[in-house]
């Protein structure tokens, strides 16, 4: 259904209108003056005004998430220019990137560079973050190394998600969405106080969406999903000094993701080598519009990804007078079962049996964690936070590829980690306008791996099971100087060191040598200066950040050929640097109008990587050198110095505004739109020119009505990707194609225009 002329007119009239990046409940002062509201964040593990924190952080409140249709972590990229996500057909291969830095690793034994924290609990596997957002109070995106307070998996930043707390008065709400591409979503909550000392909140959601990729071989649609879940929270106050928060959540999702063919030379063949010419791809592409707008496939195997996640969190806070003592105990459990058309994405009998799944990959990750914090509550010139942390996590993974020859793979693995840490952050007012913050963290981590190849002994050295154990100690620190300049402006400068622990490259081809030599830890040094300011009685807010971060032994994954077989390989990049400038502006220039704009210039490049693998099909003229001359290129390498990091746009910006006009009967009409634009990116760390996504912009728009005062209900019509601009969130060399003659892509749902209706009701 295509009905977008109305929204084109709407967007033009609204001057790219859109909801605020930080809408929410206004502070009293802001409400009286009609200025911007105050946003409270926990970027330093205590409640503070966003404008007082010497950290580059973007806060998205509940109303922002709802009004802009931000339903999962991927959607957050529309509001945070420094954030990109490499999205693939399986969450375990997706990658969250901040300021050009992220960890895309097939291995379960390597942690991420961007930590995802839910209700003060860090997720063990980054893949767990892609389960959706519902009944969320606030999302904070902290940019740059945050390891001092958030641990070793936050070397590039943190995405912190906070769920809604119980309300004092009885309340309920319902949100519903229906779209032209057959998505139907409903979520609701009930909240209130049982008595003056007990508050409860329960929310649940259900969502189903038709696929958007047509399989010409079967007639089915792929790319759809179905999910449901719930969260319960109970807040208890047994005494005036003791507070207990109990949170239990569960979610279940099932999807049918796939890749499509972006380019294929007529002579392209897959899975050849060793005298085998391989299989010609062209017959499988009949009827497809191969290219950047290819929303069709021809597959004999339709993959699926099913995941289940549960989390239990218990927080106990004791008021000691001059300080508060907090205990956070958590247990998380995540299971994922993925069955994929591994490698070929055709209806040819190439990799395995045509009648069933060619690759299965079940995961099971669980972690117990305990954190203790002692936080000062005095309002004097000195404040402190002291903490202890322990976590014990384990991830099991089984992998089976039903193929013949060197492509056959079957293995079972276990990767575990134990973390012990002590941390502190101190703040002192040198004068009434000059402040210093200093933090220190000591971290000890023990990791282990067990890998068993289930194939005959001749195919892998780990047939008899390889076991590895390693330990590492590291101290990181941060210091920041803040200077107040007037009542509503602050300058700050900070220096921080970052650290991401060593890890095992657990994937096909694992050997005893890998078990004995885990990938080295990753280190960073970060410099940051910033301005946070407000003007005109809080009607204009301007935040500017400049950053410069150097990384050593950056952990990066690339696809390589090992004995003629395509495999993923994790390695340490010698040195890289990420530097740039970020600007965030919010304004209320007239009654009923709010405009938000943000931009990021990021220069993220490799400085030293002299012995990198060549990309598939790379020639000597393109910088590939055979370091073992002979009849065939068997050990080809290149120097990646100067190469931009994968999926790291040099420039990205967002513009949004919201205009509201009063109607009769206590109603308001509103119109809004959001524009996001980013420059070109390459998805291949090795610099393959065939895996480049050109720069593009996406426009979303909506129009509707809402209740004026209590916002008890809101109904809107919307269109996403109004200009119908196709784009890929991943482009890769076709697996098994060894000449550089074919590429595949992952097209996200938002790569096509669709519209719908959103309705929100509150009581």
VOGU-3710 file (C-alpha; in Angstrom, 3 decimals, decimal comma):
1> xxxxxxxxxx> 0,000/0,000/0,000  1,532/3,296/-1,102  -0,115/6,463/0,187  2,676/8,911/0,768  1,735/12,184/-0,946  0,182/13,415/2,290  3,415/12,807/4,153  5,570/14,508/1,519  3,455/17,624/2,008  3,602/17,161/5,767
11> xxxxxxxxxx> 7,380/16,913/5,793  7,825/19,963/3,603  5,562/22,066/5,794  7,279/20,861/8,955  10,785/21,812/7,799  12,052/18,377/8,726  10,101/18,369/11,964  10,642/15,595/14,487  10,379/14,762/18,161  12,992/16,039/20,539
21> xxxxxxxxxx> 16,021/13,951/21,340  15,382/14,462/24,996  11,667/14,866/25,529  10,325/13,832/28,848  8,793/15,128/32,020  9,850/18,730/32,283  11,472/20,095/35,374  9,333/22,675/37,135  11,532/25,602/36,162  11,573/24,617/32,516
31> xxxxxxxxxx> 7,844/24,110/32,486  7,170/27,561/33,913  9,446/29,306/31,429  8,530/27,165/28,438  12,171/26,220/28,069  13,919/22,906/27,612  13,341/20,291/30,294  16,022/19,029/32,639  17,190/15,480/31,931  18,507/13,339/34,779
41> xxxxxxxxxx> 21,041/10,660/33,788  23,110/8,035/35,581  26,176/8,219/33,321  28,403/8,289/36,437  26,327/5,723/38,393  24,542/8,422/40,343  21,654/10,697/39,394  22,899/13,966/37,864  21,698/16,665/35,511  22,775/15,810/31,959
51> xxxxxxxxxx> 24,377/19,251/31,615  26,553/18,763/34,726  28,200/15,501/33,638  31,712/15,694/32,081  30,838/12,870/29,686  29,643/12,939/26,077  26,183/11,419/26,511  22,892/11,496/24,586  19,716/10,764/26,544  16,504/9,491/24,912
61> xxxxxxxxxx> 13,443/9,526/27,144  10,286/7,425/27,065  8,305/9,918/24,985  11,111/10,204/22,442  11,280/6,431/22,012  7,511/6,161/21,608  6,968/9,167/19,345  9,837/8,320/17,001  9,027/4,622/16,833  12,347/3,542/18,309
71> xxxxxxxxxx> 11,594/-0,079/19,153  15,068/-1,621/19,244  18,749/-0,774/19,575  19,175/-0,493/15,785  16,672/2,381/15,688  18,786/4,407/18,141  21,218/5,116/15,291  18,613/7,558/13,942  19,137/9,775/16,983  22,870/9,421/17,753
81> xxxxxxxxxx> 25,241/10,387/14,887  28,290/8,747/16,482  26,479/5,399/16,602  26,306/2,898/13,738  25,315/-0,767/13,729  26,471/-3,406/11,293  23,305/-5,496/11,108  23,438/-9,022/9,712  21,079/-11,968/9,348  22,089/-13,270/12,798
91> xxxxxxxxxx> 22,362/-11,106/15,947  25,568/-12,840/17,052  27,317/-11,390/13,987  25,896/-7,870/14,350  28,136/-5,124/15,675  27,511/-1,937/17,675  29,980/0,835/16,788  30,657/4,152/18,557  32,997/6,734/17,072  34,093/4,129/14,551
101> xxxxxxxxxx> 35,047/1,586/17,220  33,279/-1,756/17,584  33,969/-5,471/17,734  32,512/-7,670/15,019  33,568/-11,208/15,923  32,088/-14,593/15,072  33,806/-15,876/18,200  31,844/-16,295/21,443  35,070/-15,849/23,433  35,632/-12,171/22,593
111> xxxxxxxxxx> 33,826/-9,348/24,350  32,431/-6,232/22,692  33,895/-2,724/22,627  30,488/-1,175/23,388  28,825/-2,407/26,566  25,041/-2,722/26,705  23,709/-2,233/30,231  20,100/-2,973/31,197  18,931/-1,804/34,629  22,550/-1,567/35,879
121> xxxxxxxxxx> 23,440/-5,046/34,551  25,964/-5,462/31,737  24,909/-8,056/29,145  27,345/-10,923/28,621  26,899/-11,144/24,829  26,266/-8,054/22,712  23,818/-10,167/20,689  21,399/-10,028/23,622  20,864/-6,310/22,967  18,849/-6,970/19,793
131> xxxxxxxxxx> 15,769/-8,329/21,567  13,788/-5,051/21,419  12,833/-2,163/23,687  9,575/-1,931/25,600  8,365/0,131/28,593  11,684/1,976/28,776  12,163/5,101/30,883  15,435/6,242/29,335  18,261/5,230/27,022  21,676/6,814/27,554
141> xxxxxxxxxx> 24,427/6,545/24,945  27,828/7,290/26,513  30,502/7,915/23,905  34,172/7,154/24,415  35,905/4,779/26,883  33,797/4,213/30,036  35,702/1,321/31,571  36,432/3,000/34,922  32,788/2,747/36,002  31,320/0,207/33,568
151> xxxxxxxxxx> 34,103/-2,347/33,147  36,325/-3,794/30,472  33,624/-4,285/27,814  33,081/-0,509/27,563  36,319/0,492/25,832  34,411/2,439/23,152  31,273/3,402/25,063  28,054/2,280/26,724  24,393/1,997/25,813  22,526/2,101/29,120
161> xxxxxxxxxx> 18,839/1,146/29,173  16,628/1,875/32,182  13,143/0,384/32,516  10,145/2,224/33,933  9,589/2,225/37,689  6,207/1,756/39,414  4,036/4,847/39,728  2,651/6,011/43,054  -0,910/6,291/41,737  -2,710/3,555/39,827
171> xxxxxxxxxx> -2,082/3,922/36,090  -2,211/1,910/32,899  -1,216/2,389/29,287  -1,482/0,764/25,880  0,536/1,330/22,701  -0,451/-0,102/19,340  1,138/0,012/15,881  -0,121/-1,211/12,508  1,842/-0,694/9,292  1,473/-1,045/5,547
181> xxxxxxxxxx> 4,078/-3,843/5,481  1,936/-5,870/7,886  3,526/-5,201/11,228  1,177/-5,382/14,206  2,523/-4,510/17,618  0,861/-3,970/20,969  2,394/-3,349/24,373  0,884/-2,232/27,626  1,477/-1,781/31,312  -0,309/-1,618/34,639
191> xxxxxxxxxx> 1,358/0,223/37,513  0,569/1,474/40,986  1,035/1,135/44,739  -0,283/-1,783/46,749  0,226/0,332/49,857  2,523/3,172/50,911  5,549/0,839/50,977  4,982/-1,442/47,964  4,770/-0,420/44,304  4,468/-2,774/41,335
201> xxxxxxxxxx> 4,580/-2,481/37,561  3,868/-5,116/34,920  4,243/-4,704/31,187  3,922/-7,087/28,264  4,242/-6,862/24,486  3,524/-8,836/21,324  4,704/-8,055/17,815  4,448/-9,778/14,445  5,682/-8,576/11,081  5,448/-10,017/7,574
211> xxxxxxxxxx> 8,700/-10,512/5,693  9,900/-8,033/3,054  12,259/-10,275/1,012  10,521/-12,495/-1,582  11,930/-16,012/-2,035  11,364/-16,816/-5,711  12,078/-20,496/-5,117  9,222/-21,004/-2,652  7,022/-17,921/-2,937  7,478/-17,192/0,761
221> xxxxxxxxxx> 8,468/-13,857/2,296  11,634/-13,750/4,405  12,831/-11,107/6,844  9,773/-11,238/9,071  9,721/-11,729/12,811  7,496/-12,496/15,761  8,279/-11,610/19,359  6,680/-11,337/22,765  7,759/-10,780/26,342  7,062/-9,239/29,729
231> xxxxxxxxxx> 8,736/-7,453/32,612  7,695/-7,298/36,257  9,116/-4,783/38,706  8,388/-4,487/42,398  9,681/-1,669/44,607  9,571/-2,250/48,355  10,409/0,086/51,246  10,416/-2,069/54,396  11,763/0,885/56,394  12,441/4,549/55,742
241> xxxxxxxxxx> 16,112/3,743/55,086  15,818/0,525/53,097  14,651/0,162/49,477  14,407/-3,078/47,495  13,868/-3,257/43,718  13,064/-6,606/42,131  12,977/-6,969/38,329  12,145/-10,079/36,313  11,963/-10,041/32,514  11,540/-12,526/29,672
251> xxxxxxxxxx> 11,458/-12,188/25,892  11,101/-14,608/23,007  11,660/-13,839/19,331  11,698/-15,708/16,031  12,819/-14,286/12,686  13,619/-15,393/9,134  16,515/-13,150/8,050  18,473/-13,524/4,832  20,988/-11,847/2,532  20,374/-10,832/-1,064
261> xxxxxxxxxx> 22,776/-10,692/-4,018  24,138/-7,200/-4,694  26,529/-7,982/-7,541  27,524/-11,075/-9,504  29,717/-11,298/-12,574  28,273/-13,854/-15,041  31,403/-15,962/-14,569  31,247/-15,938/-10,753  31,542/-19,348/-9,110  31,295/-20,320/-5,457
271> xxxxxxxxxx> 33,058/-22,940/-3,367  35,738/-23,937/-5,833  39,462/-24,548/-5,266  41,769/-27,527/-5,056  41,098/-28,453/-8,686  37,318/-28,062/-8,219  36,004/-25,262/-10,488  33,097/-24,582/-8,129  29,461/-23,936/-8,997  28,315/-21,213/-11,385
281> xxxxxxxxxx> 26,080/-18,716/-9,550  24,200/-17,287/-12,545  21,447/-19,986/-12,748  20,367/-19,207/-9,202  19,953/-15,483/-9,969  17,295/-15,864/-12,672  14,393/-13,500/-12,003  16,275/-11,418/-9,446  17,007/-7,716/-9,845  20,583/-8,138/-8,622
291> xxxxxxxxxx> 21,787/-4,818/-7,263  21,459/-2,375/-4,330  17,632/-2,624/-4,489  17,400/-6,402/-4,707  14,627/-7,500/-2,343  14,426/-11,014/-3,812  16,285/-14,264/-3,261  16,196/-17,766/-4,666  16,947/-20,165/-1,792  16,244/-23,835/-1,223
301> xxxxxxxxxx> 16,897/-23,401/2,517  15,035/-20,699/4,452  16,904/-19,797/7,587  15,526/-18,883/10,983  16,839/-17,367/14,199  15,062/-18,058/17,486  16,107/-16,542/20,803  14,906/-16,603/24,394  16,189/-14,307/27,092  15,457/-13,944/30,795
311> xxxxxxxxxx> 16,927/-11,727/33,483  16,514/-11,443/37,248  17,779/-8,337/39,039  17,676/-7,520/42,723  18,744/-4,094/44,031  18,978/-3,304/47,714  19,755/0,252/48,821  20,464/1,173/52,435  20,554/4,825/53,476  23,458/5,277/55,906
321> xxxxxxxxxx> 23,003/9,003/56,266  26,175/10,462/54,784  26,257/7,682/52,191  24,107/4,994/50,657  25,081/1,347/50,213  23,725/-0,432/47,147  23,854/-4,121/46,240  22,968/-5,273/42,702  22,574/-9,014/42,175  21,683/-10,387/38,744
331> xxxxxxxxxx> 21,359/-13,533/36,707  20,874/-13,563/32,946  20,165/-16,442/30,585  20,122/-16,216/26,796  19,541/-18,965/24,239  19,725/-18,609/20,489  19,198/-21,262/17,825  20,090/-20,270/14,286  19,614/-22,390/11,193  20,951/-20,673/8,072
341> xxxxxxxxxx> 21,589/-21,300/4,396  25,261/-21,121/5,205  27,289/-19,389/2,555  25,578/-19,750/-0,809  22,065/-18,207/-0,411  20,966/-19,954/-3,595  18,721/-22,861/-4,575  21,759/-24,784/-5,784  22,902/-27,921/-3,973  26,244/-26,355/-3,109
351> xxxxxxxxxx> 27,005/-26,589/0,581  24,720/-29,244/1,930  21,462/-31,081/1,572  18,790/-29,263/-0,380  16,011/-30,583/1,852  17,157/-29,178/5,194  19,193/-26,650/7,111  22,795/-26,446/6,005  24,100/-24,762/9,136  22,936/-24,844/12,726
361> xxxxxxxxxx> 24,430/-22,779/15,521  22,782/-22,947/18,954  24,068/-20,665/21,720  23,533/-20,709/25,453  24,949/-17,827/27,499  24,407/-17,199/31,209  26,023/-14,994/33,797  25,786/-14,301/37,501  26,981/-10,878/38,664  27,248/-9,074/41,974
371> xxxxxxxxxx> 28,066/-5,393/42,439  28,409/-3,343/45,617  28,505/0,471/45,679  29,014/2,974/48,451  27,929/6,432/47,276  28,231/9,620/49,296  25,071/11,690/49,701  26,487/14,850/51,340  26,266/18,024/49,260  29,680/19,278/50,353
381> xxxxxxxxxx> 32,735/19,967/48,180  33,839/16,313/48,265  31,888/13,297/47,004  32,851/9,723/46,317  31,763/6,395/44,875  33,426/3,109/45,871  32,586/-0,213/44,264  33,308/-3,926/44,043  32,277/-6,168/41,156  32,221/-9,894/40,425
391> xxxxxxxxxx> 30,854/-11,738/37,401  30,943/-15,356/36,273  29,827/-15,928/32,693  29,784/-18,887/30,346  28,736/-19,317/26,716  28,278/-22,692/25,045  28,093/-22,964/21,290  27,624/-25,884/18,921  28,194/-25,441/15,176  27,398/-27,841/12,351
401> xxxxxxxxxx> 27,754/-27,181/8,614  26,406/-30,002/6,449  28,787/-29,881/3,512  31,336/-31,942/1,668  35,102/-31,566/1,480  36,936/-28,806/3,373  33,696/-26,852/3,991  32,366/-29,540/6,329  32,468/-28,322/9,920  31,158/-29,696/13,182
411> xxxxxxxxxx> 32,356/-28,585/16,588  31,311/-27,918/20,155  32,759/-25,198/22,386  32,577/-23,468/25,733  33,999/-20,023/26,535  34,003/-18,737/30,104  35,055/-15,626/31,984  35,385/-14,636/35,622  35,865/-10,982/36,473  36,917/-9,373/39,746
421> xxxxxxxxxx> 37,085/-5,591/39,984  37,381/-2,705/42,441  36,625/0,838/41,326  36,218/4,347/42,642  35,336/7,828/41,470  36,053/10,957/43,503  34,873/14,532/42,922  36,209/17,656/44,600  35,300/21,332/44,272  38,594/23,187/44,027
431> xxxxxxxxxx> 36,605/26,431/44,066  32,932/27,251/43,694  33,358/27,115/39,900  36,241/24,662/39,392  35,800/20,931/39,947  37,909/17,827/39,444  36,752/14,219/38,969  39,090/11,230/39,178  38,373/7,534/38,758  40,365/4,318/39,057
441> xxxxxxxxxx> 39,511/0,684/38,347  41,517/-2,480/38,938  40,311/-5,479/36,976  41,327/-9,126/37,034  39,896/-11,538/34,510  40,250/-15,279/34,125  39,139/-16,826/30,837  38,930/-20,396/29,651  37,984/-22,266/26,495  37,081/-25,815/25,589
451> xxxxxxxxxx> 36,849/-26,713/21,911  36,083/-30,148/20,498  36,189/-30,850/16,789  33,637/-33,558/16,033  35,110/-34,542/12,663  37,821/-37,161/11,940  41,242/-36,433/13,479  42,926/-35,581/10,188  40,798/-32,472/9,699  41,632/-30,600/12,875
461> xxxxxxxxxx> 44,253/-30,657/15,629  41,547/-30,234/18,287  39,818/-33,545/17,641  40,849/-34,709/21,112  39,532/-31,425/22,609  41,638/-28,306/23,089  41,565/-26,557/26,462  42,938/-23,116/27,187  43,212/-20,980/30,323  44,531/-17,444/30,728
471> xxxxxxxxxx> 44,427/-14,559/33,197  45,110/-10,859/32,988  45,285/-7,894/35,375  44,815/-4,293/34,328  44,262/-0,914/35,957  42,460/1,895/34,112  41,847/5,449/35,207  40,176/8,710/34,246  40,575/12,333/35,314  38,373/15,274/34,316
481> xxxxxxxxxx> 38,519/18,986/35,065  35,280/21,011/34,963  35,045/24,788/34,838  31,728/26,603/35,255  31,464/29,649/32,999  28,385/31,484/34,086  25,258/29,942/35,547  24,340/27,729/32,593  27,598/26,735/30,897  30,449/24,382/31,681
491> xxxxxxxxxx> 33,744/23,504/30,012  35,477/20,210/30,703  38,594/18,328/29,694  39,294/14,655/30,432  41,902/11,971/29,943  41,089/8,277/30,267  42,695/4,928/29,615  40,673/2,050/28,226  41,039/-1,710/28,223  39,299/-4,675/26,605
501> xxxxxxxxxx> 40,387/-8,101/27,781  42,061/-10,866/25,848  39,870/-13,511/24,244  39,828/-16,799/22,382  39,058/-16,867/18,673  36,436/-19,617/18,966  35,375/-20,432/15,419  35,833/-22,981/12,650  39,536/-23,776/12,304  40,274/-23,496/16,023
511> xxxxxxxxxx> 43,579/-25,179/16,850  45,778/-25,954/19,820  47,850/-22,893/18,893  44,774/-20,671/19,318  44,024/-22,292/22,680  47,559/-21,553/23,851  47,613/-17,996/22,470  44,442/-15,955/22,996  44,021/-12,705/21,108  45,880/-9,965/22,992
521> xxxxxxxxxx> 44,086/-7,349/25,131  43,137/-4,046/23,537  44,322/-0,758/25,095  43,348/2,860/24,522  44,175/6,394/25,595  41,407/8,970/25,213  41,488/12,772/25,304  38,258/14,758/25,325  37,217/18,402/25,659  33,654/19,588/25,825
531> xxxxxxxxxx> 31,247/22,457/26,241  27,781/22,090/27,760  25,695/25,239/27,690  22,205/26,706/27,835  21,042/30,152/26,732  17,962/32,380/26,629  16,308/31,103/29,772  16,899/27,472/28,738  15,362/27,896/25,292  18,622/26,940/23,574
541> xxxxxxxxxx> 21,026/24,163/24,513  24,383/23,625/22,802  26,829/20,815/23,595  30,111/20,407/21,711  32,683/17,622/22,173  36,115/17,107/20,672  37,766/13,698/21,068  41,035/11,939/20,239  41,532/8,251/21,107  44,501/6,037/20,270
551> xxxxxxxxxx> 44,092/2,242/20,299  46,750/-0,446/20,479  46,164/-4,125/19,629  42,626/-3,415/18,415  40,769/-6,720/18,036  39,340/-7,112/14,541  37,875/-9,947/12,486  38,115/-10,544/8,757  37,225/-13,354/6,359  40,284/-15,166/4,979
561> xxxxxxxxxx> 41,080/-18,273/2,962  42,798/-21,032/4,947  43,888/-23,953/2,758  41,317/-22,853/0,187  38,480/-22,736/2,720  36,812/-19,417/3,736  37,055/-18,840/7,487  36,708/-15,999/9,969  39,924/-14,999/11,698  40,407/-12,642/14,626
571> xxxxxxxxxx> 43,622/-10,668/14,902  45,160/-7,637/16,606  45,441/-4,510/14,489  48,679/-2,784/15,472  47,433/0,775/16,073  44,462/2,930/15,159  43,105/6,356/15,984  39,601/7,800/16,273  39,285/11,569/16,446  36,577/14,064/15,684
581> xxxxxxxxxx> 33,963/16,572/16,794  30,357/16,086/17,938  27,720/18,827/18,162  24,263/18,613/19,726  21,751/21,477/19,616  18,222/21,745/20,990  16,048/24,838/20,748  12,527/26,104/21,389  12,544/29,228/19,182  8,774/29,770/19,278
591> xxxxxxxxxx> 5,752/28,528/21,140  4,919/24,976/20,087  8,102/24,475/18,066  11,142/22,452/19,081  14,143/21,753/16,876  16,958/19,310/17,555  20,073/18,791/15,493  23,202/16,735/16,043  26,251/15,964/13,952  29,442/13,942/14,224
601> xxxxxxxxxx> 32,662/14,201/12,252  34,647/11,025/12,925  38,072/10,250/11,496  38,627/6,600/12,492  41,614/5,063/10,727  44,218/2,337/11,088  47,662/3,750/11,798  49,715/0,552/11,759  48,760/-2,883/10,403  51,584/-4,019/8,096
611> xxxxxxxxxx> 50,768/-7,736/7,755  47,035/-7,769/7,143  45,332/-10,312/4,909  44,392/-9,218/1,400  40,719/-8,964/0,551  39,326/-11,529/-1,867  40,378/-10,758/-5,427  42,917/-8,083/-4,467  45,776/-7,717/-6,957  49,392/-6,638/-6,651
621> xxxxxxxxxx> 48,420/-3,322/-8,251  45,904/-2,850/-5,435  48,557/-3,398/-2,749  48,485/-7,175/-2,255  51,945/-8,746/-1,926  52,735/-12,472/-2,088  55,240/-13,035/0,736  55,712/-16,689/-0,253  56,294/-16,598/-4,045  55,406/-19,712/-5,968
631> xxxxxxxxxx> 52,949/-21,037/-8,539  50,008/-19,649/-6,516  49,437/-16,793/-4,083  49,300/-18,662/-0,781  50,426/-16,074/1,771  49,262/-12,707/0,428  49,329/-9,655/2,680  48,793/-5,902/2,528  49,574/-2,835/4,644  46,356/-1,301/5,969
641> xxxxxxxxxx> 47,901/1,903/7,340  45,549/4,767/6,485  42,530/2,499/5,935  39,256/3,759/7,439  37,604/1,423/9,951  34,632/-0,685/8,891  31,211/1,009/8,926  32,657/4,268/10,281  31,110/7,196/8,366  33,266/10,290/8,245
651> xxxxxxxxxx> 30,248/12,538/8,671  26,749/11,851/9,955  24,035/14,228/11,101  20,399/14,258/12,181  17,823/17,065/12,126  14,414/16,873/13,738  11,695/19,223/14,901  8,225/19,081/16,337  5,481/21,638/15,898  2,363/21,489/18,066
661> xxxxxxxxxx> -0,703/23,725/17,654  -3,715/23,830/19,983  -7,132/22,687/18,781  -10,510/23,020/20,462  -11,718/20,503/22,998  -8,433/20,160/24,860  -6,569/18,663/21,909  -3,296/19,509/20,144  -2,324/18,789/16,563  1,303/18,007/15,799
671> xxxxxxxxxx> 3,497/17,430/12,790  7,010/16,061/12,814  9,738/14,493/10,681  13,293/13,225/11,159  16,158/13,425/8,687  19,326/11,350/9,093  22,230/11,452/6,657  25,589/9,705/6,665  28,560/9,624/4,335  29,889/6,531/2,558
681> xxxxxxxxxx> 31,244/3,565/4,508  33,137/0,373/3,722  31,964/-2,712/5,608  35,253/-4,555/5,082  38,171/-3,796/7,387  40,503/-4,975/4,607  39,258/-2,247/2,269  37,430/-4,234/-0,422  36,054/-1,560/-2,832  33,112/-3,847/-3,677
691> xxxxxxxxxx> 31,730/-3,598/-0,117  31,142/0,175/-0,063  27,757/1,683/0,825  27,454/5,175/-0,630  26,235/8,088/1,469  22,493/8,375/1,872  19,742/10,155/3,787  16,535/8,815/5,345  13,444/10,941/6,017  10,657/9,915/8,416
701> xxxxxxxxxx> 7,478/11,933/8,965  4,241/11,869/10,952  1,148/13,890/11,740  -1,451/13,429/14,468  -3,348/14,650/17,496  -2,885/14,248/21,241  -4,524/15,289/24,499  -3,151/18,682/25,542  -2,443/18,456/29,261  -2,059/14,897/30,519
711> xxxxxxxxxx> -1,078/13,449/27,126  -3,570/10,685/27,944  -3,803/9,678/24,331  -1,879/10,260/21,096  -2,718/9,047/17,586  -0,476/9,575/14,576  -0,070/8,557/10,958  3,550/8,055/9,928  5,824/7,110/7,068  9,361/5,790/7,501
721> xxxxxxxxxx> 11,896/6,163/4,686  9,566/8,552/2,933  11,932/8,981/-0,042  12,139/5,172/-0,472  15,942/5,111/-0,351  17,374/1,594/-0,363  20,536/1,039/1,665  22,446/-1,901/3,108  23,473/-2,383/6,714  26,056/-4,942/5,571
731> xxxxxxxxxx> 27,825/-5,708/2,280  30,234/-8,641/2,128  32,140/-10,647/-0,399  29,996/-13,643/-1,310  31,195/-16,495/0,871  33,009/-19,154/-1,116  33,660/-16,830/-4,101  37,450/-16,526/-4,436  37,923/-14,084/-7,339  36,155/-10,969/-6,053
741> xxxxxxxxxx> 33,351/-11,298/-8,601  30,259/-11,322/-6,350  28,891/-9,595/-3,250  25,902/-10,100/-0,962  24,073/-7,607/1,253  21,770/-7,388/4,234  18,914/-4,967/3,569  17,169/-3,899/6,796  13,424/-3,487/7,009  13,825/0,324/7,000
751> xxxxxxxxxx> 15,506/0,153/3,574  12,006/0,297/2,063  9,256/2,875/2,493  6,356/1,897/4,704  3,699/3,748/6,657  1,229/3,111/9,403  -0,624/4,307/12,448  0,522/4,589/16,059  -1,851/4,964/18,979  -1,046/5,509/22,642
761> xxx> -3,518/5,547/25,518  -2,785/6,230/29,194  -4,966/6,131/32,245
//
